[in-house]
Amino acid sequence: MSSLITRGNLFDDFFRDVAPGFYVKPLHGDPLPSPTQIKVDVKETDKLYTVHAEVPGVSKEDIDVSLDGNVVTLRAEVKQQDSTEKDEKVLRSERYFGAVSRSFQLPVDIDQAQAKAKYDNGVLTLTLPKKQTTGGVQRLTIE
């Protein structure tokens, strides 16, 4: 039953294939990407985590990274710049504006004082050193 085509998709496909230039509907902005659209790669060594996050089209001033123990939160604000001339009308704009964020938890707390972030060509690179523990398990004396 999942192979059935809904009415909306049938007509959308028809107009897209048969008359792509004729059926252009005005639209301003698409929805924001979901948090899973900030693609991240997380790598681990004995001493640190390295995170690579794709945040294309965002200036580094509009990216916020926060660390809380072992939780990393990435937030990006996308701004759309519209410019139209007096005699033109926007038929479709696929750019968007707004904010998107993503949080994830790492197995070990992060040493916030030594953490570093670098942004280059749409890729945010985080170097997150692991917080050194004081020797593992601590036994308590029962009084």
C-alpha positions as semicolon CSV with decimal commas, in nm:
position;residue;x (nm);y (nm);z (nm)
1;M;0,000;0,000;0,000
2;S;0,293;0,235;0,044
3;S;0,338;0,254;-0,333
4;L;0,020;0,460;-0,376
5;I;0,078;0,815;-0,495
6;T;-0,110;1,090;-0,317
7;R;-0,304;1,346;-0,516
8;G;-0,074;1,633;-0,426
9;N;0,242;1,449;-0,530
10;L;0,089;1,335;-0,861
11;F;0,003;1,688;-0,967
12;D;0,327;1,834;-0,836
13;D;0,526;1,575;-1,033
14;F;0,315;1,636;-1,345
15;F;0,366;2,012;-1,344
16;R;0,733;1,981;-1,253
17;D;0,799;1,739;-1,542
18;V;0,567;1,874;-1,813
19;A;0,580;2,249;-1,762
20;P;0,855;2,342;-1,516
21;G;0,867;2,707;-1,623
22;F;0,490;2,750;-1,630
23;Y;0,402;2,629;-1,283
24;V;0,620;2,850;-1,062
25;K;0,431;2,951;-0,753
26;P;0,539;3,246;-0,539
27;L;0,705;3,136;-0,219
28;H;0,915;3,324;0,031
29;G;1,144;3,105;0,235
30;D;1,142;2,736;0,303
31;P;1,119;2,591;0,652
32;L;1,429;2,585;0,868
33;P;1,642;2,274;0,857
34;S;1,576;2,021;1,128
35;P;1,843;1,982;1,398
36;T;1,961;1,664;1,230
37;Q;2,056;1,872;0,927
38;I;2,353;2,012;1,119
39;K;2,569;1,717;1,026
40;V;2,836;1,633;1,281
41;D;3,129;1,393;1,295
42;V;3,264;1,317;1,642
43;K;3,605;1,154;1,683
44;E;3,771;1,047;2,007
45;T;4,129;0,998;2,120
46;D;4,257;0,920;2,469
47;K;4,277;1,290;2,559
48;L;4,016;1,474;2,351
49;Y;3,712;1,479;2,126
50;T;3,714;1,641;1,784
51;V;3,382;1,755;1,640
52;H;3,332;1,863;1,278
53;A;2,995;2,028;1,214
54;E;2,863;2,146;0,878
55;V;2,714;2,495;0,909
56;P;2,725;2,634;0,554
57;G;2,611;2,984;0,469
58;V;2,646;3,116;0,824
59;S;2,903;3,372;0,936
60;K;3,110;3,281;1,240
61;E;2,955;3,570;1,436
62;D;2,616;3,398;1,406
63;I;2,735;3,063;1,548
64;D;2,716;2,992;1,921
65;V;2,880;2,693;2,090
66;S;2,811;2,621;2,454
67;L;2,952;2,351;2,681
68;D;2,784;2,229;2,998
69;G;2,972;1,936;3,153
70;N;2,956;1,675;2,880
71;V;2,675;1,838;2,677
72;V;2,768;2,030;2,362
73;T;2,513;2,269;2,209
74;L;2,554;2,419;1,863
75;R;2,332;2,709;1,758
76;A;2,336;2,893;1,426
77;E;2,132;3,191;1,316
78;V;2,070;3,221;0,944
79;K;1,985;3,561;0,803
80;Q;1,830;3,613;0,462
81;Q;1,914;3,929;0,277
82;D;1,640;4,029;0,032
83;S;1,697;4,291;-0,231
84;T;1,452;4,357;-0,510
85;E;1,438;4,628;-0,768
86;K;1,132;4,849;-0,811
87;D;1,004;4,670;-1,121
88;E;1,073;4,307;-1,023
89;K;0,873;4,052;-0,827
90;V;1,016;3,752;-0,639
91;L;0,858;3,433;-0,770
92;R;1,044;3,187;-0,551
93;S;1,304;3,222;-0,281
94;E;1,452;2,905;-0,136
95;R;1,668;3,077;0,120
96;Y;1,552;3,085;0,479
97;F;1,612;3,274;0,798
98;G;1,586;3,185;1,162
99;A;1,781;2,978;1,412
100;V;1,859;2,610;1,439
101;S;2,032;2,431;1,723
102;R;2,152;2,085;1,810
103;S;2,273;1,934;2,137
104;F;2,449;1,607;2,203
105;Q;2,607;1,439;2,501
106;L;2,962;1,303;2,517
107;P;3,066;1,018;2,750
108;V;3,311;1,230;2,954
109;D;3,301;1,591;3,083
110;I;3,486;1,852;2,877
111;D;3,768;2,072;3,008
112;Q;3,599;2,401;2,918
113;A;3,910;2,612;2,981
114;Q;4,107;2,425;2,712
115;A;3,827;2,385;2,453
116;K;3,876;2,554;2,115
117;A;3,654;2,629;1,814
118;K;3,753;2,712;1,456
119;Y;3,526;2,793;1,160
120;D;3,651;2,760;0,803
121;N;3,460;2,721;0,473
122;G;3,129;2,623;0,635
123;V;3,281;2,364;0,870
124;L;3,300;2,427;1,244
125;T;3,581;2,231;1,414
126;L;3,570;2,188;1,791
127;T;3,867;2,057;1,989
128;L;3,730;1,940;2,322
129;P;3,985;1,804;2,574
130;K;3,854;1,552;2,824
131;K;3,846;1,665;3,185
132;Q;4,110;1,477;3,381
133;T;3,975;1,277;3,671
134;T;4,155;1,256;4,003
135;G;4,225;0,884;3,994
136;G;3,905;0,702;3,922
137;V;3,681;0,561;4,191
138;Q;3,682;0,724;4,531
139;R;3,583;0,513;4,833
140;L;3,394;0,679;5,115
141;T;3,452;0,594;5,479
142;I;3,133;0,500;5,655
143;E;3,093;0,674;5,992
